[in-house]
Amino acid sequence: MSLSQEVAKFIEKEHLFLQSDRLLLAVSGGVDSMVMLHLLHSQGFSVGVAHVNYRLRAEAADLDEQLVRDYCEAHDIPYHPYRVSDTEQSDMKQANLQEKARDIRRSWFKEIQAAHDYAYICTAHHEEDLVETMLLQLIRGTGLTGLVNLRASSDIYRRPFLATAKRKILQYAETYKVPYRDDESNNGTDYSRNFLRNSILPQIAERFPQGIDGLKRSAANLQQDTVLTQQLISKHQQRYVTMSDSIIAIGPVSDLRSQAHGAILLYHWLRPYGYNRSQAEQILETASDGAMFYTEGYEMTLRADQIWISPKDKTAPIHQEVFLGRYDLPHGQLEISITETAEQSSDPHVEYIPESGVELPFIVRTWQKGEKFRPIGMGGRSKNISDYYTHLKFSQFDKDRQLLLIDSRMDQIIWVISRRLDHRYRISSSDIGPFYRLSWSPDQR
């Protein structure tokens, strides 16, 4: 079977993409990506090319870029180049270079994919890459999912060569005279992946002639095992995990603690939010009510036998003056108007207050520690706003995003927006108007 037939069969089997899909190919100028470009383009796929010049190999990097550019121009293929800035280059050298380079190219690929309406981003990872990744993950102490994190399809990425042997790629390049450039840095052992490729794997092949093929079969078997494992995890997830737009709730925690594999289940549910296996174990073994755990984008709190996970609110604390009119605010829209009559309403998003005794502008802001208000329905008694939020079972995320309408003259809460009016601003039987009508329209996203 030719490489073209083999790849076409793999694309169909894995449902990677359709003939009608526009594909953005990540092309470095090396043999793998140049063969992918030649093969997919010759099979009639609509392709564009993204290339990143990291400016780390001086003239060699510029020659890589020129090769890819010239090929695209000769075959009338859309070409999207990117050269890293001086700042990015400096950052790469100071951090983990390979990770930083990956972040740069992934950001660029995704930007081009969205801007030019490409369906998927294709990379030229092949069988040997799969084996190297599996070994690297084993060394780092990963679990089953980590062992097979290089998949034929994930998110917007597609890898049509993942079941292809490197020797077949080289044979194709020779047969069809595909131009490419060798990256001499790949021949060294400075990077972990190159060390495995150039030092360890050849020794395995020498000692165990069928060893590399065995590792490839293991990777394929693990892929299948992972599918079954994920199905079991999803089945338990239906019982323990509740998701909404603003929060993920997991529990009861006490039930998970009583299960032999509770920490493993919890880890798989938390992993998409940046939490690791040791944190999952710590949460079940030692964490008590009120404990909080953070990742770069999320925060977690334990309360009432539940784990609550929510995105960190990246917006700056709001403090905005409002007059009569309509205002677009975080999480919704506030409208303030004047009316001569106050209607009875059970809608929590609408309140009326007397015009007398208050002055515009009002202030919209979030809560401040230690501040109190007098919730209507409590006979005028004072309550700490934090305690009120706790009564509502707010997570820290909910507390920080809840908006308050403030009497700027008295610096006191008028309305916990869409939740509760302050007793001091209620309408009494002696109030005859006019009134302020306060209306909140929450985002429907």
C-alpha positions in Angstrom: 0.0 0.0 0.0 1.4 3.4 -1.0 1.7 6.2 1.6 -1.0 8.2 -0.2 -3.4 5.2 0.1 -2.3 4.5 3.7 -2.9 8.1 4.8 -6.3 8.3 2.9 -7.4 5.2 4.7 -6.3 6.6 8.1 -8.1 9.9 7.5 -11.3 8.0 6.7 -11.0 5.6 9.6 -10.4 8.3 12.2 -12.9 10.8 10.6 -10.2 13.5 10.6 -11.6 15.8 7.9 -13.6 15.9 4.7 -12.4 16.6 1.1 -14.4 19.9 1.3 -12.6 21.1 4.5 -10.0 23.9 4.3 -6.8 22.8 6.1 -4.0 24.8 7.7 -0.8 22.8 7.6 2.0 23.5 10.1 5.1 23.3 7.9 8.6 23.7 9.3 10.5 22.9 6.1 11.6 19.4 7.5 10.9 16.2 5.6 7.8 15.2 7.7 5.8 18.5 7.2 7.0 19.0 3.6 5.8 15.5 2.7 2.5 16.1 4.4 2.1 19.3 2.4 3.0 17.6 -0.9 0.7 14.6 -0.3 -2.4 16.5 0.9 -2.1 19.1 -1.8 -1.6 16.5 -4.5 -4.7 14.7 -3.3 -6.8 17.8 -3.9 -7.3 19.1 -0.4 -7.6 22.8 0.0 -4.6 23.8 2.1 -2.8 26.8 3.5 0.6 26.8 5.2 1.7 28.4 8.5 5.4 28.7 9.2 7.2 30.0 12.2 10.8 31.3 12.1 12.1 31.3 15.7 15.3 33.0 14.6 17.3 30.6 16.7 19.5 29.0 14.0 20.6 32.2 12.2 20.9 31.6 8.4 19.6 28.0 8.6 16.2 29.3 10.0 15.9 31.8 7.2 16.7 29.1 4.6 13.9 27.0 6.1 11.5 29.9 5.7 12.6 30.6 2.2 12.1 26.9 1.2 8.5 26.9 2.5 7.7 30.3 1.0 9.1 29.4 -2.4 7.2 26.0 -2.5 3.9 27.8 -1.6 4.4 30.4 -4.3 5.3 27.8 -6.9 2.1 25.8 -6.2 -0.2 28.8 -5.5 -0.7 27.8 -1.8 -1.7 30.5 0.8 1.3 31.1 3.0 1.2 32.6 6.5 4.6 33.3 8.0 5.6 34.5 11.4 8.9 35.7 12.7 9.4 35.9 16.5 10.2 39.3 17.9 13.3 40.2 19.8 11.3 40.1 23.0 9.9 36.7 22.2 13.3 35.4 21.3 14.7 36.6 24.6 11.8 35.0 26.5 12.4 31.7 24.8 16.1 31.6 25.8 15.2 32.4 29.4 12.4 29.9 29.8 11.9 26.3 28.7 12.7 26.9 25.1 10.7 24.1 23.6 7.6 24.9 25.7 7.8 28.6 24.8 8.3 27.8 21.1 5.2 25.5 21.2 3.2 28.3 22.9 4.2 30.8 20.2 3.4 28.5 17.2 0.1 27.3 18.7 -1.0 30.9 19.3 -0.1 31.8 15.7 -1.7 28.8 14.2 -4.9 29.3 16.1 -5.0 33.0 15.1 -4.6 32.2 11.4 -7.0 29.3 11.6 -9.7 31.6 12.9 -9.0 34.6 10.8 -9.0 32.6 7.5 -11.7 30.1 8.3 -9.6 26.9 8.2 -11.5 23.9 9.5 -8.5 22.3 11.2 -4.8 22.6 11.8 -2.7 19.6 10.6 0.7 18.6 12.0 3.0 15.9 10.6 3.5 13.8 13.8 4.1 10.2 12.9 4.5 6.7 14.6 8.0 7.4 16.0 6.7 10.7 17.5 3.9 8.7 19.2 6.5 6.3 20.7 8.8 9.1 21.9 5.9 10.9 23.5 4.8 7.8 25.3 8.3 7.2 26.7 8.6 10.8 27.8 5.3 10.7 29.6 6.3 7.5 31.3 9.5 9.1 32.6 7.5 12.0 33.9 5.2 9.8 35.8 1.9 10.2 33.9 -1.2 8.2 34.0 -3.0 6.3 31.2 -4.5 9.5 29.6 -1.1 11.2 29.6 0.5 8.2 27.8 -1.7 8.7 24.8 -2.0 12.5 24.8 -0.8 12.5 21.2 -4.0 11.6 19.3 -5.1 11.6 15.7 -7.5 14.3 16.5 -7.7 16.7 19.5 -9.5 20.0 19.6 -8.8 21.7 16.2 -5.7 19.7 15.5 -5.5 16.7 13.1 -2.5 14.4 12.6 -2.9 12.4 9.4 0.5 10.7 9.6 0.2 9.4 13.2 0.0 5.7 12.0 2.8 6.3 9.4 6.4 5.0 9.8 9.2 7.5 9.4 10.8 5.3 6.7 7.8 5.6 4.5 7.9 9.4 4.7 11.5 9.4 3.6 10.7 7.0 0.8 7.9 9.3 -0.4 10.2 12.3 -0.3 12.8 10.5 -2.4 10.2 9.1 -4.9 8.4 12.4 -5.5 11.5 14.6 -5.1 9.9 16.6 -2.3 12.3 19.4 -1.3 13.1 19.7 2.4 15.8 20.8 4.9 17.4 18.9 7.7 17.5 20.6 11.1 21.0 19.7 12.4 19.9 20.3 16.0 17.6 17.2 15.7 20.8 15.1 15.4 22.0 16.0 18.9 20.9 14.9 22.4 20.5 18.3 24.1 16.7 18.0 24.1 14.9 15.2 25.8 13.0 14.0 22.7 16.2 14.1 20.6 18.0 12.1 23.4 15.4 9.4 23.2 15.3 9.4 19.4 19.1 9.4 18.8 20.4 7.5 21.8 17.9 5.4 23.6 15.6 4.1 20.8 18.5 2.9 18.6 19.8 0.9 21.6 16.4 -0.6 22.2 16.2 -1.6 18.5 19.6 -3.2 18.7 18.9 -5.1 21.8 15.3 -6.0 21.0 14.8 -6.2 17.2 11.0 -6.1 17.5 11.1 -3.6 20.4 10.1 -0.5 18.5 7.2 -2.3 16.8 6.2 -3.5 20.2 6.1 0.0 21.6 4.0 1.1 18.6 1.5 -1.7 19.3 1.5 -0.7 23.0 0.7 2.9 22.1 -2.2 1.7 19.9 -3.5 -0.6 22.6 -3.4 2.1 25.2 -5.4 4.4 22.8 -8.2 1.8 22.8 -8.0 1.2 26.6 -8.3 4.9 27.1 -11.5 5.0 25.2 -13.1 2.5 27.6 -11.6 4.2 30.7 -13.1 7.5 29.6 -16.5 5.9 29.1 -16.4 4.6 32.7 -15.3 8.0 34.0 -18.1 9.7 32.1 -20.7 7.3 33.6 -19.6 8.3 37.1 -19.5 11.9 36.1 -23.2 11.9 35.5 -23.7 11.0 39.1 -21.3 13.4 40.8 -20.7 16.4 38.5 -23.1 19.2 37.8 -22.1 22.0 35.4 -23.5 25.4 34.7 -22.3 28.5 32.9 -20.5 29.9 36.0 -19.6 26.9 38.2 -18.8 23.2 38.2 -20.1 21.4 41.3 -18.7 18.0 42.4 -20.1 15.9 45.2 -21.0 14.7 47.6 -17.3 14.7 48.6 -18.0 12.3 51.5 -19.2 9.7 49.0 -16.1 10.1 46.9 -13.9 9.7 50.0 -15.5 6.4 50.7 -14.7 5.0 47.3 -11.5 3.1 46.7 -11.0 5.0 43.4 -12.5 8.3 44.4 -9.3 10.3 44.0 -8.7 8.9 40.5 -12.2 9.8 39.4 -11.8 13.3 40.9 -8.5 13.8 39.2 -10.0 13.1 35.8 -12.8 15.5 36.4 -10.4 18.2 37.7 -7.7 17.8 35.0 -9.3 20.0 32.4 -9.1 22.9 34.8 -5.4 22.5 35.5 -5.5 20.5 38.7 -3.1 17.5 39.1 -3.3 14.1 40.7 -1.7 15.0 44.0 -4.1 17.9 44.4 -7.0 15.5 43.9 -5.6 13.2 46.5 -5.0 16.1 48.9 -8.6 17.4 48.5 -10.1 14.0 49.4 -7.6 13.1 52.2 -7.0 16.4 54.1 -9.0 19.3 52.8 -11.7 20.7 55.1 -14.7 22.9 54.6 -13.6 26.3 53.3 -10.3 25.1 51.8 -9.4 26.7 48.5 -7.1 25.5 45.6 -6.0 27.5 42.6 -4.8 27.0 39.1 -3.9 29.7 36.5 -7.4 30.0 35.3 -9.6 28.5 38.0 -10.3 28.5 41.7 -11.8 25.8 43.8 -13.5 25.9 47.1 -14.9 23.1 49.4 -18.2 23.9 51.1 -21.2 21.9 52.3 -19.8 18.6 51.1 -19.3 20.0 47.6 -16.4 21.0 45.5 -17.0 24.2 43.5 -14.8 25.1 40.6 -15.2 28.4 38.8 -13.1 30.6 36.4 -11.1 33.4 37.9 -12.8 36.6 37.0 -10.1 38.5 35.0 -12.0 41.8 34.9 -10.9 44.6 37.1 -13.2 45.4 40.1 -16.0 47.6 38.8 -16.8 51.0 40.3 -19.1 52.9 38.0 -21.4 55.9 38.4 -24.9 55.4 36.9 -27.6 57.9 36.2 -31.0 57.5 34.4 -30.5 55.3 31.4 -29.2 51.9 30.4 -25.8 50.5 31.2 -23.9 47.5 29.8 -22.1 46.0 32.8 -20.3 42.8 33.5 -22.7 39.9 33.3 -25.7 42.0 32.3 -27.5 45.3 31.7 -28.8 47.7 34.2 -31.6 50.2 33.4 -32.7 53.1 35.7 -35.8 55.1 34.9 -38.4 57.3 36.5 -42.0 56.2 36.9 -45.0 57.8 38.7 -46.3 54.4 39.9 -44.6 51.4 41.5 -45.9 48.1 40.2 -46.1 45.0 42.2 -43.7 42.5 40.8 -42.4 39.1 41.7 -39.5 39.4 39.2 -36.2 39.5 41.2 -34.6 41.5 38.4 -37.0 44.5 38.9 -37.2 46.7 42.0 -38.8 50.2 42.8 -37.5 52.7 45.3 -38.8 56.2 46.3 -37.1 59.1 44.5 -37.2 61.2 47.6 -34.3 60.7 50.0 -31.8 59.5 47.4 -29.7 61.4 44.8 -28.1 60.5 41.5 -25.6 59.2 40.6 -25.7 55.8 42.1 -22.6 53.6 42.1 -22.4 50.1 40.8 -19.6 48.1 42.4 -18.7 44.7 43.9 -18.7 44.0 47.6 -16.2 45.2 50.2 -15.1 43.2 53.2 -16.9 44.2 56.4 -19.7 46.0 54.8 -23.3 45.4 55.9 -26.8 45.9 54.6 -30.3 45.4 55.9 -32.0 42.8 53.7 -35.7 43.5 53.2 -37.8 40.9 55.1 -35.5 40.9 58.2 -37.3 43.7 60.0 -34.5 46.2 59.4 -31.9 44.0 61.1 -28.3 44.4 59.8 -26.4 41.6 58.1 -22.8 41.3 56.9 -22.8 41.1 53.1 -20.3 38.2 53.3 -22.7 36.3 55.6 -25.6 37.0 53.2 -23.5 35.6 50.3 -22.6 32.5 52.4 -26.4 32.0 53.1 -26.9 32.0 49.3 -24.1 29.4 49.1 -22.0 31.6 46.9 -18.6 30.5 45.8 -15.8 33.0 46.0 -16.3 33.5 42.3 -20.0 34.3 42.8 -19.1 36.8 45.6 -16.6 38.6 43.5 -18.9 39.0 40.5 -22.1 39.9 42.3 -22.9 43.6 41.6 -24.3 46.0 44.2 -26.2 49.3 43.6 -24.9 51.8 46.1 -26.3 55.1 47.5 -23.3 57.3 46.7 -24.4 60.0 49.2 -24.7 57.6 52.1 -22.2 54.9 50.9 -24.6 52.1 51.6 -26.2 49.3 49.7 -29.5 50.0 47.9 -29.8 46.7 46.1 -27.9 43.5 45.9 -28.8 43.4 42.2 -31.4 40.8 41.3 -31.1 39.4 44.8 -32.4 41.6 47.6 -33.4 45.2 48.3 -32.2 47.0 51.4 -34.9 47.6 54.0 -34.1 51.3 54.1 -35.1 51.8 50.4 -38.4 49.9 50.5 -41.6 51.6 49.4 -43.9 52.4 52.3 -47.7 53.1 52.2 -47.1 56.8 52.5 -44.8 57.1 49.4 -46.7 58.6 46.5 -44.0 58.8 43.9 -42.3 59.4 41.7 -40.1 56.3 41.9 -36.9 54.9 40.5 -37.5 51.7 38.5 -34.4 49.5 38.7 -34.2 46.7 36.1 -31.5 44.1 35.6 -31.2 42.0 32.4 -28.6 39.2 32.9 -26.5 37.9 30.1 -27.9 34.9 28.4 -24.5 33.4 27.6 
